[in-house]
């Protein structure tokens, strides 16, 4: 199992962006069900977040077609809340106004799963204390899945309608066409660390987190990403030195790079767009 980590543990997922057809409906969902705050909005774009921190960008294209059954793309965006009380409040909102797809205790976290109005997966979760995370002999985190006690979570709800400060995009989970190609790109080139391997899936991290990125082939996607859904997601590295290191690794691997005013943009082997910037 690969233990090299070029990107330090202070790296985070920044914003994630979705290409949507019905902007009003999607804003309502992420505001009223997930609990994000609308920070900016115009006819074509809305940015939502936790108080002043932007987390989600919704980009409207009324002509965008749904993602095809064989196309790679988003499995879910995962919003990490800072407490069990906030997780309980999210569960209240889902029960009151939406529908829950599932819920799991992953040993490292407790997670709720749902689907937005345009069929994008959504996870809302809270981390267990890091000292409780089970680890293998080589130090890697062991992620599992057992049923979550929803009654216990609901009992600790603080009944708030918005996620609190400290909420982040904890991780992004992708559907890819090849685990081997994803490993080569995200681990050997970009510098993430393999934390957990599961059947047809990898869970990858910057530093020692349980995972900032999940990739799987569970639904046998075989075509490049396209259509409605994930437009891009963002890695935020802690400093310019790390940013320069990542840039050099991308150049050494002949990865095509597009310069942005805030950083750079690349695509993974399935055509999924990634943005990178320094904090």
C-alpha positions as CSV (number, residue, x, y, z in Angstrom):
1,X,0.0,0.0,0.0
2,X,1.4,3.4,-0.9
3,X,2.3,5.6,2.1
4,X,4.0,8.5,0.3
5,X,2.2,11.8,0.8
6,X,3.5,14.8,-1.1
7,X,0.5,17.0,-0.3
8,X,0.5,17.8,3.4
9,X,-2.3,17.0,5.9
10,X,-3.2,20.7,6.1
11,X,-4.5,20.5,2.5
12,X,-8.3,20.6,2.3
13,X,-11.1,20.3,-0.3
14,X,-12.2,23.9,-1.0
15,X,-15.2,24.5,-3.1
16,X,-17.1,22.0,-5.3
17,X,-19.2,23.1,-8.3
18,X,-22.2,21.5,-9.9
19,X,-23.6,22.1,-13.4
20,X,-27.4,22.3,-12.9
21,X,-30.5,22.9,-15.1
22,X,-32.9,24.2,-12.4
23,X,-31.0,26.7,-10.3
24,X,-33.9,27.7,-8.1
25,X,-34.7,24.2,-7.1
26,X,-31.1,23.3,-6.4
27,X,-30.6,26.5,-4.3
28,X,-33.7,25.6,-2.3
29,X,-32.4,22.1,-1.6
30,X,-28.9,23.0,-0.5
31,X,-30.2,25.9,1.6
32,X,-33.2,24.3,3.2
33,X,-32.2,20.6,3.4
34,X,-28.4,20.6,3.6
35,X,-28.4,23.9,5.6
36,X,-26.0,26.0,3.6
37,X,-26.2,29.8,3.4
38,X,-26.7,31.6,0.1
39,X,-23.7,34.0,-0.2
40,X,-24.1,35.3,-3.8
41,X,-26.6,34.7,-6.5
42,X,-27.5,35.9,-10.0
43,X,-29.4,34.5,-12.9
44,X,-26.8,31.9,-13.8
45,X,-24.7,31.2,-10.7
46,X,-25.2,30.8,-7.0
47,X,-22.6,30.3,-4.3
48,X,-23.5,28.7,-1.0
49,X,-21.5,28.0,2.1
50,X,-21.2,28.0,5.9
51,X,-21.6,31.6,7.0
52,X,-18.8,33.4,5.1
53,X,-17.0,30.3,3.8
54,X,-17.9,29.3,0.2
55,X,-18.4,25.6,-0.2
56,X,-20.7,25.0,-3.2
57,X,-21.0,26.7,-6.6
58,X,-24.1,26.0,-8.7
59,X,-23.7,26.9,-12.4
60,X,-26.9,26.9,-14.5
61,X,-27.0,25.5,-18.0
62,X,-30.6,24.9,-18.9
63,X,-29.5,22.8,-21.9
64,X,-27.3,20.5,-20.0
65,X,-28.2,16.8,-20.4
66,X,-28.3,14.4,-17.5
67,X,-25.1,12.4,-17.0
68,X,-25.2,9.1,-18.9
69,X,-25.4,5.8,-17.2
70,X,-21.8,4.9,-18.4
71,X,-20.2,8.3,-17.7
72,X,-17.8,8.9,-14.9
73,X,-18.4,11.7,-12.4
74,X,-19.7,12.5,-9.0
75,X,-20.7,9.7,-6.5
76,X,-21.3,12.3,-3.7
77,X,-20.2,15.6,-2.3
78,X,-19.6,15.2,1.5
79,X,-20.3,18.1,3.8
80,X,-18.6,17.7,7.2
81,X,-20.3,19.3,10.2
82,X,-18.3,20.0,13.4
83,X,-20.6,18.3,15.9
84,X,-23.1,15.5,16.5
85,X,-25.7,18.2,17.4
86,X,-25.3,19.7,13.9
87,X,-25.6,16.2,12.4
88,X,-28.8,15.7,14.3
89,X,-30.1,19.0,13.0
90,X,-29.3,17.9,9.5
91,X,-31.2,14.7,10.1
92,X,-34.2,16.7,11.3
93,X,-34.2,18.8,8.1
94,X,-34.0,15.7,5.9
95,X,-36.8,13.9,7.8
96,X,-39.0,17.1,7.8
97,X,-38.6,18.1,4.2
98,X,-36.8,15.4,2.1
99,X,-35.9,11.7,2.2
100,X,-33.0,9.8,3.6
101,X,-31.3,7.3,1.3
102,X,-29.1,5.7,4.0
103,X,-27.0,6.2,7.1
104,X,-23.8,4.6,8.3
105,X,-21.3,4.5,11.0
106,X,-17.9,4.2,9.3
107,X,-15.8,3.9,12.5
108,X,-14.1,7.2,11.6
109,X,-17.3,9.1,11.0
110,X,-21.1,9.1,11.2
111,X,-22.8,9.8,7.9
112,X,-26.2,10.6,6.4
113,X,-26.8,10.0,2.6
114,X,-29.4,11.6,0.3
115,X,-29.8,12.6,-3.3
116,X,-30.4,16.2,-4.5
117,X,-33.1,17.1,-7.1
118,X,-30.8,16.5,-10.0
119,X,-29.6,13.1,-8.9
120,X,-26.3,14.1,-7.3
121,X,-25.3,12.2,-4.2
122,X,-24.9,14.1,-1.0
123,X,-23.3,13.0,2.3
124,X,-23.6,15.0,5.5
125,X,-21.3,13.7,8.2
126,X,-19.3,14.3,11.4
127,X,-16.0,12.9,12.3
128,X,-15.4,10.8,15.4
129,X,-12.3,12.0,17.4
130,X,-9.2,11.0,15.5
131,X,-7.8,9.0,18.5
132,X,-10.8,6.7,18.0
133,X,-10.1,5.9,14.4
134,X,-9.0,2.2,13.9
135,X,-5.7,1.8,12.2
136,X,-3.9,-1.1,10.5
137,X,-0.3,-2.1,11.6
138,X,1.1,0.3,8.9
139,X,-0.8,3.2,10.3
140,X,-3.4,3.5,7.6
141,X,-7.0,4.3,8.6
142,X,-9.5,1.5,8.5
143,X,-12.9,2.6,7.2
144,X,-15.8,0.3,7.8
145,X,-19.6,0.4,7.5
146,X,-22.1,-0.6,10.2
147,X,-25.7,0.8,10.8
148,X,-25.9,4.2,12.4
149,X,-28.2,4.7,15.4
150,X,-30.4,7.4,13.9
151,X,-32.5,7.7,17.1
152,X,-29.4,8.6,19.1
153,X,-28.3,11.1,16.5
154,X,-31.7,12.7,16.4
155,X,-31.8,13.0,20.2
156,X,-28.7,15.2,20.1
157,X,-30.1,17.6,17.5
158,X,-29.8,21.3,18.3
159,X,-32.7,21.9,15.8
160,X,-30.7,24.6,13.9
161,X,-31.8,25.4,10.3
162,X,-28.3,26.2,9.0
163,X,-24.9,24.4,9.3
164,X,-22.6,26.0,11.8
165,X,-19.3,27.7,11.3
166,X,-16.6,25.1,10.8
167,X,-18.6,23.1,8.2
168,X,-16.5,22.2,5.2
169,X,-16.5,20.0,2.2
170,X,-14.8,17.1,4.0
171,X,-14.3,15.0,1.0
172,X,-15.5,14.3,-2.6
173,X,-16.3,10.8,-3.8
174,X,-16.0,10.0,-7.5
175,X,-17.2,7.3,-9.9
176,X,-14.2,6.5,-12.2
177,X,-13.7,4.0,-15.0
178,X,-10.4,2.5,-13.7
179,X,-9.0,2.1,-10.2
180,X,-5.5,1.6,-11.6
181,X,-5.7,4.9,-13.6
182,X,-7.1,6.8,-10.7
183,X,-4.4,5.5,-8.4
184,X,-1.7,6.5,-10.9
185,X,-3.1,10.0,-11.2
186,X,-4.2,10.9,-7.7
187,X,-1.4,9.0,-5.8
188,X,1.6,8.7,-8.0
189,X,1.2,12.1,-9.8
190,X,-0.8,14.3,-7.5
191,X,0.7,13.0,-4.3
192,X,-2.3,11.8,-2.2
193,X,-1.9,8.8,0.2
194,X,-3.9,5.6,0.0
195,X,-5.6,5.2,3.4
196,X,-8.1,2.4,2.8
197,X,-8.6,-0.1,-0.1
198,X,-12.0,-1.7,-0.5
199,X,-13.4,-3.9,-3.2
200,X,-13.3,-1.7,-6.4
201,X,-12.6,1.5,-4.3
202,X,-9.8,3.6,-2.9
203,X,-9.9,6.2,-0.2
204,X,-7.2,8.8,-0.5
205,X,-5.9,11.5,1.8
206,X,-3.6,14.4,2.1
207,X,-1.6,13.5,5.1
208,X,-3.3,11.5,7.8
209,X,-7.0,12.3,7.3
210,X,-9.2,9.3,6.7
211,X,-10.0,10.5,3.2
212,X,-10.3,13.7,1.2
213,X,-11.1,11.7,-2.0
214,X,-12.9,8.5,-2.6
215,X,-12.9,6.7,-6.0
216,X,-14.9,3.7,-7.0
217,X,-16.0,1.5,-10.0
218,X,-19.1,0.0,-8.3
219,X,-21.4,1.1,-11.1
220,X,-19.1,0.1,-14.0
221,X,-18.7,3.6,-15.5
222,X,-16.7,3.3,-18.7
223,X,-17.0,6.7,-20.4
224,X,-15.5,10.1,-19.7
225,X,-17.4,12.5,-17.4
226,X,-19.9,14.7,-19.0
227,X,-23.4,16.2,-18.8
228,X,-25.1,17.6,-15.7
229,X,-23.5,17.1,-12.3
230,X,-19.9,17.8,-11.1
231,X,-18.4,20.7,-12.9
232,X,-15.2,20.8,-10.8
233,X,-13.8,20.5,-7.3
234,X,-10.9,22.2,-5.6
235,X,-7.9,21.2,-3.6
236,X,-6.5,24.0,-1.4
237,X,-2.8,23.5,-0.4
238,X,-1.4,25.4,2.6
239,X,1.4,27.4,1.0
240,X,3.1,28.5,-2.3
241,X,5.9,26.0,-1.8
242,X,3.5,23.0,-1.8
243,X,1.7,24.6,-4.8
244,X,5.0,24.8,-6.7
245,X,5.8,21.2,-5.8
246,X,2.5,20.0,-7.2
247,X,3.0,22.1,-10.3
248,X,6.4,20.4,-10.9
249,X,5.0,16.9,-10.5
250,X,2.2,17.7,-13.0
251,X,4.8,19.0,-15.5
252,X,7.0,15.9,-15.0
253,X,4.0,13.7,-15.7
254,X,3.0,15.8,-18.8
255,X,-0.4,16.7,-17.3
256,X,-2.0,19.5,-19.3
257,X,-2.5,22.6,-17.1
258,X,-4.7,25.6,-17.6
259,X,-3.7,28.7,-15.7
260,X,-6.4,30.5,-13.7
261,X,-6.2,33.8,-11.8
262,X,-6.4,31.9,-8.5
263,X,-4.3,28.9,-9.4
264,X,-4.5,26.2,-12.0
265,X,-6.9,23.6,-13.5
266,X,-6.3,20.1,-14.6
267,X,-8.4,17.0,-15.5
268,X,-8.1,13.5,-14.2
269,X,-8.1,10.4,-16.6
270,X,-11.9,10.5,-16.8
271,X,-12.0,14.2,-17.7
272,X,-13.1,15.2,-14.2
273,X,-12.0,18.8,-13.6
274,X,-9.8,19.7,-10.6
275,X,-8.7,23.1,-9.5
276,X,-5.7,23.7,-7.3
277,X,-4.7,26.8,-5.4
278,X,-2.7,27.9,-2.4
279,X,-4.4,29.1,0.7
